[in-house]
Amino acid sequence: MQLPAIFRSLPQHEALGRLVWMRAIALSFETCGVLAAALWLDVFLPIEAALVVMALLASFNMWSWWRMQNPRPVGELGLFYQLLVDVLALSALLYLTGGATNPFVSLYLPALAVAAAILPLALALVLAIAALAAYSAMITHYVPLHVMDHHMAMNYHLVGMWINFALSAGLITWFVGRRSRTLRERDAQLALAREQHLKSAQMIALGTQAASAAHEMGTPLSTIALIADDLKHDFARDAAFAAYRADIATIETQIALCKASLQRLGATAPGAVVPVADWLAQFIEKWRLRCPATKLKLALPPSAARIGNAQDLAQILLILLDNAAFAASRADTELAITLSVAGANAWIRIEDHGPGIARELLKRLGGEPVKSTSGGQGIGLMLAFATASQIGGRIDLTSTPGTGTTATVTIPLHEA
């Protein structure tokens, strides 16, 4: 039966599972060794009693496998009893097959190595004392082995020692190696979790600063709006200022956009599910009010695909489009926006054909504040990358100095 993944991930269940496999491997070798000694090597030993001990140990191993299906933690004491059963069963087998003279007597070592790796020091010491006591007792108390061919006895002993060493080394290396790999993987996961936590804390700090800045901007923005409105009325009465009426209208439009942006900061509820193609077309049309002089090339094929994170996506695109428009204006080139939909994702590509970004700078963008030659700090890209990750998407930046930068936003589609 396959152990459910949720149980395999528990540390103590994982250790118990490896103990079960180690016991099964040791039992297989012990059974083969006893049968080979009795049937082919002419070694007299109480095979019936030895087989009974191995059958009981196999039954215990099957029970241990069944125990792993229980989500209740095994506990350190439970693992100690598992290893104690192994030590007692090995002691019984050694007692029946020559005691301390048996070349397989050092099979105590794998159990003690495992105990040192997974048990508290006190329990590991208790197990070591039990193994030492059993070993010491079997120096004088054991069932002797009778080898019919006395000339081959030493050869049998040496071969047995070699097999015992190979088996012990293999079991210890396998268990300790697997456990070390697990610990390294968990350390890597903890390091990644700490990194994500630091990024989240940084994003929260940036969000707090943004909210504070929005609060501080409210009053000056209202003052600017009042002044612009007064100027509009003054210019309407004086024909000498007719040439500036378009500028005042532009200023009012930009003020309205700023107020709308501040109002969105207070919106916390997620937006409704919308068709990505229609929503993107409307968003681009509104964005053009921010950068009316930017040359724009759109490729928005009709699509019935829908997204459920429109508000977050708008924040991401706003940052990317503003950056791209600034780069395109420096090179007097057009901005290309392309939408493509396939499978469970939608891709929005923004190409600026501007001066491009240096490779060293490109690697740092989105992960930390970066001061660029154009005066930017990279904070907007940090927010865009964090928002994309939060909604299950991602941002890929590619750039070649002199030919422009491409930002590709991958966004998951809404599941019906």
C-alpha positions in Angstrom: 0.0 0.0 0.0 1.3 3.5 -0.9 1.7 5.8 2.0 -0.3 9.1 1.5 1.9 12.0 0.7 0.7 14.1 3.7 1.9 11.3 6.1 5.2 10.8 4.2 6.0 14.5 4.7 5.8 14.2 8.6 9.4 13.9 9.9 8.7 11.1 12.3 6.6 9.1 9.8 9.5 9.6 7.3 12.0 8.2 9.8 9.7 5.3 10.6 9.3 4.6 6.9 13.1 4.4 6.5 13.3 2.1 9.5 10.8 -0.2 7.9 12.8 -0.4 4.7 16.1 -0.9 6.6 14.5 -3.7 8.7 13.2 -5.4 5.5 16.6 -5.3 3.8 18.3 -6.6 7.0 15.7 -9.4 7.3 16.2 -10.4 3.7 20.0 -10.8 4.1 19.6 -12.5 7.5 17.1 -15.0 6.0 19.4 -15.8 3.1 22.4 -16.1 5.4 20.6 -18.5 7.8 19.3 -20.7 4.9 22.6 -20.7 3.1 24.5 -21.6 6.2 22.2 -24.5 7.1 21.5 -25.9 3.6 24.7 -25.3 1.6 27.6 -24.6 4.0 27.1 -27.5 6.4 26.8 -25.3 9.4 24.7 -26.7 12.2 22.4 -24.2 13.8 18.8 -24.1 15.3 17.2 -23.1 12.1 13.6 -23.5 13.4 14.1 -21.1 16.3 16.0 -18.6 14.1 13.1 -18.6 11.5 10.6 -18.1 14.3 12.5 -15.0 15.5 12.7 -13.6 11.9 9.0 -14.3 11.3 8.1 -12.4 14.5 10.3 -9.5 13.3 8.7 -9.6 9.9 5.3 -9.4 11.5 6.4 -6.5 13.6 7.6 -4.8 10.4 4.3 -5.2 8.7 2.6 -3.8 11.7 5.0 -0.8 11.6 4.0 -0.2 8.0 0.4 -0.3 8.9 1.1 2.1 11.7 2.4 4.7 9.2 -1.1 5.0 7.8 -2.2 6.6 11.1 -1.7 10.4 11.0 -1.0 10.5 14.7 2.8 11.2 15.2 4.9 8.2 16.1 6.8 10.2 18.7 10.4 9.9 19.8 9.5 7.1 22.3 7.8 5.2 19.5 10.9 5.4 17.3 13.0 4.3 20.3 10.8 1.2 20.8 11.2 0.4 17.1 14.9 0.4 17.3 14.8 -1.5 20.6 12.8 -4.3 18.9 15.5 -4.4 16.2 18.3 -4.7 18.9 16.4 -7.5 20.8 15.6 -9.4 17.6 19.2 -9.2 16.5 20.4 -10.3 19.9 18.1 -13.3 19.8 19.4 -14.3 16.3 23.0 -13.9 17.4 22.5 -15.9 20.5 21.1 -18.8 18.4 24.0 -18.5 15.8 27.3 -18.2 17.8 26.8 -15.1 19.9 29.9 -12.8 19.8 31.7 -15.2 17.5 29.1 -14.6 14.7 30.7 -12.3 12.0 27.3 -10.5 11.8 27.6 -9.2 15.4 28.4 -5.6 14.2 24.9 -5.3 12.7 24.2 -3.5 16.0 26.0 -0.5 14.5 23.3 0.5 11.9 20.7 0.6 14.6 22.9 2.7 16.9 23.8 5.1 14.1 20.1 5.6 13.3 19.4 6.1 17.0 22.1 8.8 17.2 20.5 10.5 14.1 16.9 10.6 15.1 16.6 10.2 18.9 17.4 12.5 21.8 20.8 11.8 23.4 19.3 10.1 26.5 17.3 7.5 24.4 20.2 6.9 22.1 22.4 6.2 25.1 19.8 3.8 26.6 19.8 1.9 23.3 23.6 1.8 23.1 23.7 0.4 26.7 21.2 -2.2 25.8 23.2 -3.3 22.7 26.4 -3.3 24.7 24.9 -5.4 27.4 23.5 -7.9 24.9 26.9 -8.1 23.1 28.8 -8.5 26.5 26.4 -11.3 27.6 26.9 -13.2 24.3 30.6 -13.4 24.8 30.0 -16.3 27.3 26.4 -17.3 26.7 25.3 -18.4 23.2 24.5 -21.5 21.1 27.7 -22.5 19.5 28.0 -23.0 15.7 29.1 -26.4 14.5 30.9 -26.3 11.1 31.3 -29.7 9.5 34.3 -28.7 7.4 36.7 -27.3 10.0 39.2 -26.2 7.3 36.6 -23.8 5.8 35.5 -22.3 9.1 37.9 -19.4 8.9 37.0 -18.7 5.3 33.3 -18.7 6.2 34.0 -16.3 9.0 36.0 -13.9 6.8 33.3 -14.0 4.1 30.6 -13.3 6.8 32.6 -10.4 8.1 32.9 -8.9 4.6 29.2 -9.3 4.0 28.4 -7.8 7.4 30.6 -4.8 6.7 29.1 -4.2 3.3 25.6 -4.5 4.7 26.3 -2.3 7.7 28.0 0.4 5.6 25.3 0.3 3.0 22.5 0.7 5.6 24.2 3.5 7.5 25.2 5.4 4.3 21.7 5.1 2.9 19.9 6.2 6.0 22.3 9.0 7.0 22.6 10.2 3.4 18.8 10.4 2.9 18.4 12.2 6.2 21.1 14.7 5.4 19.5 15.3 2.0 16.2 15.9 3.7 17.7 18.3 6.2 19.4 20.2 3.3 16.1 20.5 1.5 14.4 21.8 4.5 17.1 24.3 5.2 16.7 25.5 1.6 12.9 25.8 2.1 13.4 27.7 5.3 15.9 30.0 3.6 13.4 30.6 0.7 10.6 31.2 3.3 12.7 33.7 5.1 13.5 35.5 1.8 9.8 35.6 0.9 9.0 36.9 4.4 11.6 39.7 4.0 10.2 40.6 0.6 6.6 40.6 2.0 7.8 42.9 4.9 9.4 45.2 2.4 6.3 45.3 0.3 4.2 46.1 3.4 6.6 48.9 4.2 6.3 50.3 0.7 2.6 50.0 0.9 2.5 51.9 4.1 4.7 54.6 2.6 2.4 54.8 -0.4 -0.6 55.2 1.8 1.1 57.9 3.8 2.2 59.7 0.6 -1.3 59.5 -0.8 -2.7 61.0 2.4 -0.2 63.9 2.2 -0.9 64.5 -1.5 -4.6 64.9 -1.0 -4.6 68.5 0.2 -2.0 69.9 -2.3 -3.8 68.1 -5.1 -7.1 69.7 -4.1 -5.4 73.1 -4.0 -3.9 72.6 -7.5 -7.4 71.6 -8.7 -8.9 74.8 -7.3 -6.2 77.0 -8.8 -6.6 75.3 -12.2 -10.3 75.8 -12.1 -9.9 79.5 -11.3 -7.3 79.9 -14.2 -9.8 78.2 -16.5 -12.4 80.7 -15.8 -9.9 83.6 -16.0 -8.7 82.4 -19.4 -12.2 82.0 -20.7 -12.8 85.7 -20.0 -9.6 87.0 -21.4 -8.9 86.4 -25.1 -5.2 86.9 -24.6 -4.9 83.6 -22.8 -6.8 81.6 -25.5 -3.5 79.8 -26.5 -3.2 78.4 -22.9 -6.7 76.9 -22.7 -5.6 73.5 -24.0 -2.8 73.4 -21.4 -5.3 74.1 -18.6 -7.5 71.3 -20.0 -4.6 68.9 -19.9 -3.7 69.9 -16.4 -7.3 69.2 -15.3 -7.2 65.8 -17.0 -4.0 64.9 -15.2 -5.4 66.1 -11.9 -8.5 63.9 -12.4 -6.2 60.9 -13.1 -4.2 61.6 -9.9 -7.4 61.7 -7.9 -8.7 58.5 -9.4 -5.3 56.8 -8.6 -5.6 58.0 -5.0 -9.2 56.7 -4.7 -8.0 53.2 -6.0 -5.6 53.0 -3.0 -8.6 52.6 -0.7 -10.3 49.9 -2.8 -9.6 46.5 -1.2 -12.2 44.3 -2.7 -11.2 42.3 -5.8 -12.6 43.3 -9.1 -15.2 41.4 -11.0 -14.3 38.7 -13.6 -13.9 40.5 -16.9 -13.0 39.5 -20.5 -9.3 40.1 -20.8 -9.3 41.5 -24.3 -12.1 44.0 -23.8 -10.8 45.1 -20.4 -7.3 45.6 -21.7 -8.5 47.7 -24.6 -10.5 50.0 -22.2 -7.5 50.1 -19.8 -5.1 51.2 -22.6 -7.6 53.9 -23.7 -7.7 55.4 -20.2 -3.9 55.1 -19.9 -3.4 57.1 -23.0 -4.7 60.1 -21.1 -1.6 59.9 -18.9 0.8 59.9 -21.9 -1.1 61.4 -24.9 2.1 62.0 -26.9 3.2 58.3 -26.8 3.0 56.5 -30.1 1.1 53.3 -29.6 0.7 50.1 -31.6 -1.9 47.6 -30.3 -2.4 43.9 -31.2 -5.4 42.8 -29.2 -7.1 39.8 -30.8 -10.7 39.2 -29.7 -10.9 36.5 -27.0 -13.5 35.2 -24.6 -10.9 34.4 -22.0 -11.6 36.0 -18.6 -9.5 37.2 -15.7 -10.4 37.8 -12.1 -7.5 40.0 -11.0 -8.1 43.0 -13.1 -7.5 45.5 -10.3 -4.1 44.0 -9.5 -3.2 43.6 -13.2 -4.1 47.3 -13.8 -1.5 48.3 -11.1 1.1 46.1 -12.8 0.5 47.4 -16.3 0.4 51.0 -15.1 3.9 50.7 -13.8 5.2 48.8 -16.8 3.5 51.1 -19.3 4.8 54.3 -17.6 8.3 53.0 -17.7 8.0 51.8 -21.3 6.5 55.1 -22.4 9.4 57.0 -20.8 11.9 54.8 -22.6 10.1 55.1 -25.9 10.0 58.9 -25.6 13.7 59.1 -25.1 14.3 57.3 -28.5 11.2 58.8 -30.2 9.8 55.3 -31.0 6.4 53.7 -30.7 5.2 51.4 -28.0 4.0 47.9 -29.0 1.4 46.1 -26.8 0.4 42.5 -27.7 -2.0 40.2 -26.1 -2.0 36.4 -26.5 -4.1 33.7 -24.8 -3.3 30.0 -24.7 -4.3 27.3 -22.3 -4.8 28.6 -18.7 -2.8 31.8 -19.1 -2.8 35.1 -20.9 0.4 37.0 -21.9 0.7 40.7 -22.3 3.8 41.9 -24.0 5.0 45.5 -23.8 7.9 46.5 -26.2 9.4 50.0 -26.0 12.2 50.0 -28.7 14.0 52.4 -26.4 17.7 52.6 -25.3 17.4 49.3 -23.4 18.7 48.3 -20.0 22.2 47.2 -19.1 22.5 43.4 -18.2 23.9 44.1 -14.7 21.0 46.4 -14.0 18.4 44.1 -15.5 19.3 41.3 -13.1 18.5 43.4 -10.1 15.3 45.0 -11.3 12.1 43.8 -9.5 14.1 42.3 -6.6 15.5 45.4 -4.9 15.5 49.2 -5.2 17.8 50.1 -8.1 18.8 53.7 -8.9 19.0 54.0 -12.7 20.6 56.6 -14.9 17.1 58.0 -15.9 16.4 58.9 -12.2 14.2 56.0 -11.3 14.5 54.0 -8.1 13.1 50.6 -9.2 10.4 50.7 -6.5 7.6 50.5 -9.0 9.0 47.4 -10.5 9.4 45.8 -7.1 5.7 46.4 -6.4 4.8 45.1 -9.9 6.8 41.9 -9.4 5.4 41.3 -5.9 1.8 41.9 -7.1 2.3 39.5 -10.0 3.6 36.8 -7.7 0.7 37.3 -5.3 -1.9 36.7 -8.0 -0.1 33.7 -9.4 1.5 35.4 -12.4 5.0 36.6 -13.2 6.9 39.3 -15.1 9.8 38.5 -17.4 12.1 41.3 -18.5 14.4 41.1 -21.5 16.5 43.9 -22.9 19.2 44.5 -25.4 21.0 47.9 -25.0 20.3 50.0 -28.1 17.3 48.0 -29.3 14.8 48.3 -26.4 13.2 46.4 -23.6 10.4 43.8 -23.5 8.2 43.2 -20.5 6.0 40.1 -20.6 3.3 39.7 -18.0 1.9 36.2 -17.5 -1.5 36.2 -15.8 -3.6 33.1 -15.0 -7.1 33.0 -16.5 -10.2 32.8 -14.3 -11.5 29.3 -14.1 -15.2 29.0 -14.8 
